[in-house]
Amino acid sequence: MTSRIFIKQANLVKALSHPSRLELIHLLRSRALTVSQMAKMLGKRQAYVSQHLLILKRAKVTASTRHGKEIYYEVADPHISTVCDSLFSLVHQTPLSASPEPIVVDPVCKMELTPSRASYTGQYNGVRYYFCGRGCIRQFKSQHGVLV
Ligand SMILES: [Zn+2]
């Protein structure tokens, strides 16, 4: 017989278990975002993002607050960020640094990142840029051309 606590854990892991949902949590760990901001950052349609946010919200992974007309999503519990950071460090080529890192700004969405948390990076005119997600690097490339 499986204890209820493990059923609950399995349900949580199921909710997390999709690349796009893990990427959304990665974006949300540093600040609250709207669906349209997340869609731009990921380079996906808003309907796609909403569908995954619904799964995360049902599992109480994310919470939302309304500010005027906008709904902002955030990670509901700091433990979620810890779990996702651990997964990130396990598989990422450059693990999340424990030592203080410089703050870099995604040139497209202006999100503040650290180099180890950036999903994408590339050099343009001798300057290294860091990006939160595929949508932002794609937009940068479309405006500036090839990154090395
Ligand atoms: Zn971005």
Residues whose N, C-alpha, C, O or C-beta is under 5 A from the ligand:
A	BS01	ZN	M41 D106 V108 C109 M111 F131 C132 G133 C136
